[in-house]
């Protein structure tokens, strides 16, 4: 499965590059000053879609670096996630041009929700696979790490659903409400990524980072109970 993972990583970069290119090409240039507000809206939606796709790419990158091999179930989820992600240019265009705004918001938000769920599932499966391959297993720490992954996935799911619901309730400005959450998520992922990168630069393996994460969870749980 190592060859499959390596080849699909290359294909993933190509798919994302094509999607981003299409997003730019979908922006129509106005022929007069009257069209500038519409242009600004298209650019704002492009930037929003760009941030969401970058979040997807980065979260997938962090998940895939957990192991040098994939599993068939992870590969299947990966394929489905990329197929859904490829619909972003269409969803962005619908937000701009479709006359019923809530339909465009629902389509756009649904794509964001589904890709987020799939990445969370991939992260969970690969991280737990890496944890179970540790030489010195601590069952209690593994369970705590499992609970932490579940809480993180559920929190992300609830946040996406709430964001979608708010945008649907205020569909006149719903598209702009979407801008804040992906930006905050991007900042959070960036901070987490910097911590991971520092650990890698210090010579730690992903398994060692997981052991530290599990140990921290265990100590936090013990201090909370006391």
N, C-alpha and C positions, 0 to 999 in steps of 0.2 A: 504493500500500500504506500510505500515511500515514493515510488515513481509516480503513482497517481496523484499524490499530494503535491509533488514538485511541479508536475505538468499543469494541474488545475490552478496552482498559485500564479503561474504565468498567464493562463487564460483569464483568471480573475482580473489581473491588472489590465489586460487588453479590453475586457468587457467594460470595466469602469472608465477607462480612457475614452472608449467610444461613446458611452452614455454622457459623459461630461462634454464631449465635442458636440453631440446632438443638442444638448441643452443650450449651448452658445448659439448654434446655428438656428435654433427656434426663435431667437430674439429678432423681431422685425424692426427695421429702422424706419422711423416716421418720416413723412415727406414734408411736414410743416411743424411749426412750433406747437400747434394744437395737439400733436401726438406725443409730446414730451412726457406728460403724466403717465400715459400708457407705457412708454418706454421705461420710465423709472420703475413702474410696477413689474415689468418683465425682468428687469435687472435684479430687483429685490428678490423675486421668486427664484431666479437663477442662483443667486448667492445662498438662499435658503436651501435649495436642492443640493448645491455644491457642498455645504456644510454637512447635510444629512448623509450624503454619499461618502464624504471623507470620514465621518464618524463610523460608518459601516466598514469602510476599508480598514481603519485603524483598529477597531474592535476585533475584526476578523484576523488582522495581523497578530494582535496580542494573543488571541486564542490559538492560532496555528503554530506560534513559536513554542507552545507548551510541549510539543512532541514533534519528532521528525517523521512520524507516520500518522495517517488518518485511519478512520474506520469507514466501513461502507455506509453506515447510518449517518455519520457526520458528512460524508461526501454527498449523500442524497440531499440532506438539508442545505448544504452549500450550493448545490445546483439549483434547487428551488429558490433560495434566497437571491441568487444572481438573476434568475428568470424574472422574479418580481421586481428587482432593482432596475432591470432594463426598461420597465414601464414608467420610470420617473419622468422622462421627457414628455410622454403623453399626459401624465397626471399634471405636470406643471403647465402644459398648454391648456388643459381643461380649466385650471384655476384662473387663467387669464381670459379665455374666450367663451367658456360655457355660460349660457345665460342664467342657469340655475346654480347659484354659488355654492349651496350646501352639497350638491352632488359632486362638484369638483373637490371640495374640502374633504368629503367622505372618501373619495377615491384616493386622493393624495395621502390623507391620514391613514387609510387602510394599508397602503403600501409601506409607509413608515412603520406602522405597528407590526406588520407581518415580518418584515426584514429584521426588526429589533428582536422579536421573539425567536426567530431562527438563529440569530447570532448568539443570543443568550443560551439557547439549547446547545449549540456547538461548543460554546465556552465551557458550559457545565460538563459536557461529556468528555472533552479533551483534558480539562483540568483534573477531573476525578480520575481519569485514566492515568495521568501523570502522578497523582497522589498515591494511587494504589501500587504503582511501580517503585515507590520508595523502599529502600532496604530496611529502614527501621520504622515500621508502621506503629503509629499511636492511634488506636481505634477511636479513642475519645476525641483526639484532635481532628481526626479525619471527619468524624460526625459533625464537629463544630464548623469545620471548613465547608462541609456539605450544606449545613444550615445557612452559613453566610452567603454561599452562592445562590441558594434558593431565595433568601431575603433580597439579594441584589436584583435577581431576575424579576421577582414579584414587584419590587419597588419601581423598576423600569417599566413594567407592563402597566401598572396603575397610573404612573405619570403620563404615559402615552395615551391611555384611555381618557384620563381627565382632560388632557390638552385637546384631544379630539372633540370631546363633549363640549368644552368651553367654546371652541372654534365653531361648532355647529350651532350653538345657542346664539352666538354673536357673529353669524356668517357674513355680515356686511364687512366686518373688519377681521374676520376669522383667519384669513390668510396671513395677516401681520402678527397675530398672536403666536403663530407657529415659529416666528423668527427667534423668540427668546429661548425656548427650551432647547433646540439643537445647539444654540450658541453656548448655553450653560453646560450642556452635556459634552460639547467639544472641549471646553476649558477643564472640566473634570477629568476627561480621558487624557488630556495633555498632562495634567499634574500627576495622574497615576502612571502615565507612560514615562515621565521623567524619573520617578522613583524606581521604576523597573529598570530603566536604562542605566541608572547609577549603580544598581545592584549588579547588572551584567558587566559593567566596566570594572567593578571590583572583583570580577572573576567568579561570581556566583552562578550556579546553574539554575534553571527554572525550578528544578526539584528543591534546591536549597532555599529559594525564595518562597516556595510553597510551605516548606517546613517552618520558616520564620513566621509566615502568615498564620499558620495553624497554631504555632506556639503563642503568638500574640493573642489570638482568639481565646486560647485556653486560659492564659493568664488574666485576660479581661473578664472572662466568665467567672474565674475563681475570685477575683477582687470584687466583682459585683455581688456574688453570693455572700461574701463576708461583710 
